[in-house]
Amino acid sequence: MLRDRTAVIYGGGAIGGAVARAFARQGAQIFLAGRNPAKLTAVVTDIHRTGGTAEAAEVDALDETAVTAHANDVAARTGGIDITMNAVGVAHVQGVPLAELKLEDYFLPVSVYTRTNFITAKATARHMRRGGAMFLLATPAAQMPGPGFMGHNSACAAIEGMTRHLAGELGSSGIRVLCLKSHAIPEAAKAGSHSAGVFAAVAAGMGTDVDSMLSGAAQSTLLGCLPTLEQIAETAAFLASDRAGAITGAIVNLTCGMQVD
């Protein structure tokens, strides 16, 4: 389904790693970039073990010069880029009402998410071939009123807006742009992801533990469950393929019915 496609993924954590593996299973050539060499190596090793093609580079997605150089190098070696994904996250729980929220704490998640998505989109779009797909990630936070997470809420709203803008701007070049909006992912909440620290802090603030918090979240969805990394990765693989060639500018809800459009 993705054979001979070149996929560039920034962020090698839970979602980035799962998507890289799914793309590789479909035949894509994977170029994984991030700041944690151990995570990157683990994903690449898994892909090689199953007969896929992948390599990793240590790149900070907040560094425009480094991301641009990486994208230029991949394109020069492969002739172009077909799929890109920004799976970079930040662990920063504000957890206080507006009156106590510091300006820098509000802007940290907003800055990280908007900056990395801007940098990676700009660096890769110029090399993307017609028929390509660009993915951004968000959570349902933009549509969830409540105290304590104003920075994260604003960041997710910005990512949804960027998705729609980029879809409009890049559509004439045959490039599709999509946002995967996921509810809490149990695997990411418990280990190996920036989300682990976030969920632990949120649970503590609620006076409970992560398992109990996730159980309550699952019960609140229409399907009575939470998404898995595999479901998110396989959805991305489908959306990156020609079978989803009519879909662009979409905010794809992977919330098990916690939100519906």
Backbone hydrogen bonds, N-H to C=O, Kabsch-Sander energy under -0.5 kcal/mol:
donor,donor_aa,acceptor,acceptor_aa,energy
2,L,26,Q,-2.0
4,D,27,G,-1.3
5,R,2,L,-2.0
7,A,5,R,-0.6
7,A,29,Q,-2.9
8,V,83,I,-2.9
9,I,7,A,-0.5
9,I,31,F,-2.4
10,Y,85,M,-2.8
11,G,9,I,-0.6
11,G,33,A,-3.7
17,G,13,G,-2.7
18,A,14,A,-2.0
19,V,15,I,-2.7
20,A,16,G,-2.2
21,R,17,G,-2.1
22,A,18,A,-2.1
23,F,19,V,-2.9
24,A,20,A,-2.2
25,R,21,R,-2.2
26,Q,22,A,-1.1
27,G,24,A,-1.9
28,A,23,F,-2.2
29,Q,5,R,-3.3
30,I,28,A,-0.6
30,I,53,T,-2.6
31,F,7,A,-2.7
32,L,30,I,-0.5
32,L,55,E,-2.7
33,A,9,I,-2.8
34,G,57,A,-1.7
40,L,36,N,-2.2
41,T,37,P,-2.7
42,A,38,A,-2.0
43,V,39,K,-2.0
44,V,40,L,-2.4
45,T,41,T,-2.6
46,D,42,A,-2.0
47,I,43,V,-2.2
48,H,44,V,-2.5
49,R,45,T,-2.3
50,T,46,D,-1.2
51,G,48,H,-1.8
52,G,47,I,-2.9
53,T,28,A,-0.6
55,E,30,I,-1.7
57,A,32,L,-2.1
59,V,34,G,-2.0
59,V,57,A,-0.9
61,A,59,V,-0.7
63,D,60,D,-2.2
64,E,62,L,-0.8
67,V,63,D,-2.5
68,T,64,E,-2.5
69,A,65,T,-2.2
70,H,66,A,-2.2
71,A,67,V,-2.7
72,N,68,T,-2.6
73,D,69,A,-2.1
74,V,70,H,-2.5
75,A,71,A,-2.5
76,A,72,N,-2.3
77,R,73,D,-1.8
78,T,74,V,-2.0
79,G,75,A,-2.4
81,I,127,H,-2.1
82,D,6,T,-2.2
83,I,6,T,-2.2
84,T,133,A,-2.1
85,M,8,V,-1.9
86,N,135,F,-1.8
87,A,10,Y,-3.4
87,A,85,M,-0.7
92,H,90,V,-0.9
94,Q,92,H,-0.6
95,G,148,G,-2.9
100,E,97,P,-1.8
101,L,97,P,-0.7
101,L,98,L,-1.1
106,Y,102,K,-2.1
107,F,103,L,-2.3
108,L,104,E,-1.3
110,V,106,Y,-0.9
111,S,107,F,-3.2
112,V,108,L,-2.6
113,Y,109,P,-2.4
114,T,110,V,-2.1
115,R,111,S,-2.6
116,T,112,V,-2.4
117,N,113,Y,-1.8
118,F,114,T,-2.3
119,I,115,R,-2.8
120,T,116,T,-2.6
121,A,117,N,-2.1
122,K,118,F,-2.5
123,A,119,I,-2.3
124,T,120,T,-1.9
125,A,121,A,-2.6
126,R,122,K,-0.8
127,H,124,T,-1.9
128,M,124,T,-0.6
128,M,125,A,-1.2
129,R,81,I,-2.4
131,G,174,G,-2.5
132,G,129,R,-1.8
133,A,82,D,-2.3
134,M,176,R,-2.9
135,F,84,T,-2.5
136,L,178,L,-2.4
138,A,180,L,-2.3
142,A,139,T,-0.8
143,Q,140,P,-2.0
144,M,141,A,-2.0
148,G,96,V,-0.6
149,F,146,G,-0.6
153,N,149,F,-2.8
154,S,150,M,-2.4
155,A,151,G,-2.2
156,C,152,H,-2.4
157,A,153,N,-2.0
158,A,154,S,-2.1
159,I,155,A,-2.1
160,E,156,C,-2.1
161,G,157,A,-2.0
162,M,158,A,-2.7
163,T,159,I,-2.3
164,R,160,E,-1.8
165,H,161,G,-2.3
166,L,162,M,-3.0
167,A,163,T,-2.2
168,G,164,R,-1.8
169,E,165,H,-2.5
170,L,166,L,-3.0
171,G,167,A,-1.2
173,S,170,L,-1.4
174,G,171,G,-2.1
175,I,170,L,-1.8
176,R,132,G,-2.8
176,R,174,G,-0.5
178,L,134,M,-2.7
179,C,250,A,-2.5
180,L,136,L,-2.6
180,L,178,L,-0.5
181,K,179,C,-0.7
181,K,252,V,-2.8
182,S,138,A,-1.9
182,S,180,L,-0.7
183,H,254,L,-1.8
188,A,185,I,-0.5
189,A,185,I,-2.3
190,K,186,P,-1.1
191,A,187,E,-1.3
196,A,193,S,-1.3
197,G,193,S,-0.6
198,V,194,H,-1.2
199,F,195,S,-3.0
200,A,196,A,-2.0
201,A,197,G,-1.9
202,V,198,V,-2.5
203,A,199,F,-2.7
204,A,200,A,-2.1
205,G,201,A,-2.1
206,M,202,V,-1.3
207,G,204,A,-1.3
208,T,203,A,-2.6
213,M,209,D,-2.3
214,L,210,V,-2.8
215,S,211,D,-2.2
216,G,212,S,-2.1
217,A,213,M,-2.1
218,A,214,L,-2.6
219,Q,215,S,-2.1
220,S,216,G,-1.0
220,S,217,A,-0.5
221,T,218,A,-1.4
223,L,256,C,-2.2
224,G,221,T,-0.6
232,I,228,T,-2.0
233,A,229,L,-2.8
234,E,230,E,-2.7
235,T,231,Q,-2.0
236,A,232,I,-2.2
237,A,233,A,-2.2
238,F,234,E,-2.1
239,L,235,T,-2.7
240,A,236,A,-1.9
241,S,237,A,-0.6
241,S,238,F,-1.3
244,A,241,S,-1.4
245,G,242,D,-1.9
247,I,244,A,-2.2
248,T,246,A,-0.6
249,G,177,V,-2.9
252,V,179,C,-3.1
252,V,250,A,-0.8
253,N,251,I,-0.7
254,L,181,K,-3.4
254,L,252,V,-0.5
258,M,255,T,-1.6
